[in-house]
Amino acid sequence: MTRGLKSKFAVSGAARVRTPCIGVCSTGIGDAVCRGCKRFSHEVIDWNAYTEVEKAIVDSRLAEFLSLCMQNKFVVTDPGLLRWQLQTQQIRFNPAHDQYCGLFALLKAGASQIEDPENFGFSVHLPWRSSSLTALRELVDQEFWFLSDAHHQRYLATPDLFESE
């Protein structure tokens, strides 16, 4: 691993990276990418042997993918209000991740109970406003898996055509 990557992910005194496992693992039935946490099967298997830097790299990739999927459907209009709602509702979220990952945690915990997104510091992009928040959360989760699977297919499952034998 290059020094630049280590310095990007190694922060003195940083909290340990928690497992992204949500207890719905599909790698045991043959999926290359877990439908629950979106890690690759080898990451699920080897997680406890990873260094904190390796865990942080995986965590960062997952957070970036989730954030991208969320930004396609939502806009965080008031990050302070969203954070306050997360804390008030006692919803577990990673404060090191961006606000869109926090918004996903909010929707996982109670999308069906949110009547006015503005009261929670976010809005829905116009093309998606006729969809329920629960349906949008499920759609984001599917897109998150598709993005993780595409990344796996492109960078891990496809042989390197330029690698010498």
N, C-alpha and C positions, 0 to 999 in steps of 0.2 A: 504494500500500500504506500502511496506517495505521501510525502510529508504534508503537502497541501491538504489532502483529504483528512489526515489525522488532525491537523490544526483546525479544520472546519468543524469537525465533530467532537473534538476533545476540549471540553470546557472545564476548567478547574472548579471543583465543588458542584458540578452539575449532578442533578438527580439521576439515579439509575434508570435506564430505559426499561419500561414495563413491557411485558409480553403483549402483543396486539391480539392474542388469542381471545375469542369470544365464546369458546366452547361449542362451536358448530363446525368442526373440522371435516373437510371432505377429502383430504389427501389420503386418508385411510381407505377410501374406496376407489383410489386411482387418479384423482384429479391432480394435475401438475401445479395448479394454483388453488389454494384453499378458498372455498366460497364464503367462508366466515370472515377470516382476517385478511385475505388477499395476499398472504405470503406464498412464496414458492415452496414446494414440498420439502426441498432440502433445507430451507430456512426454518420450517416448522420442526423438522427432525433434529437439526443441529443447534437450535436456538440457545439452549442452556450451555453449550460449549463456546458460543460466540463471545468475543470481547465486547466491552461497552461501546467501543468505536464501531465494531461491526453491527451491533444492534442499532446504534444510532443511524447508521447508513440505511439500513432496512426501514427503520421508523421514518426517516426523512423521505424516502421514496414513497412510502405508503401515504404519508401526510400530503405530499405534493400531488399525488394522483387523486386523492379524495377531494382536496381543495379545488382542483381543476374541474372535476365532475360537479361539485356543488356550485361553482361560479357560473356554470352553464345554465343553471336554473334559478339561482337566487342572487340577491345583492344584500350585503350587510349594510344597512343604512345608519345604524347606531351601534358601533362596537361596544361602547360602554354599557348600554342597555342590555345588549345580548349577554355580555359577561355577567352583569348583575343578575339577569334571569337564570343563567346557568348556576350561579352560586346560590341564589334564593331557592331554586328548585332542587338544589343539592344533586346536580347532575355531574357525574364524573367526566372530566375532560382534561386534556393535556394542555396546560397554559403555554407550553413551548410551541404548540402547533398554532397555525393561524386561525382567524375567526371563523373561517368556513368549516374547519374541522369541528370547532365548538358548536356551530350551527347544526352540523350533522348529528352530533351527540344529543342536542336538544330535540331534534326531530325523531331520533330513535327512541327517546324517552317518552315523548308525548305529542307526536304530530297530530293525532286525532283530537287533542284537547285545545289546540291553538285555533282560535277563531279569527283573530286579527294579527297577522304577522308583524305589523308596525309596532304593536305593544311589546314585541320581543326583539325589536331592533333589526328586522330584516323585511325584505319584500321579495315577491316572486316575479321573475321576468315575464313580461306581457304574454308571450306565446304559451306559457304554462299556467296562467292564472285560473283556467277552467278546471285544472286537475286538483285533486285533493292533496294536502301535504303528505298524507300517508302514501299515496300513489307516487308522488314525486320522490319521497324518500326511497321507496323500493326501486324506482327507475335509476336514481343516483347510485344505489348499491349495485345494481346490475352493470351500469356503465363503469363503475369502479372495478368490478371484476373483469369486464371486457378489456379495460385498459391494462390491468395487471397481467391478464392472459396474453394480450398482444405483446407486451414488453417481454414476457417470458418466451413467447414464440420467436420473437425477433432476435433476442440477445442470448438465449440459452438453448432453445430447442433446435435452432437452425444451425447447421454446421458452418464454420467459418470457411468460406470459399477461398480465402487468401492465405490460409494457414498452410505451411509446407508440411508434407508428411514425413 
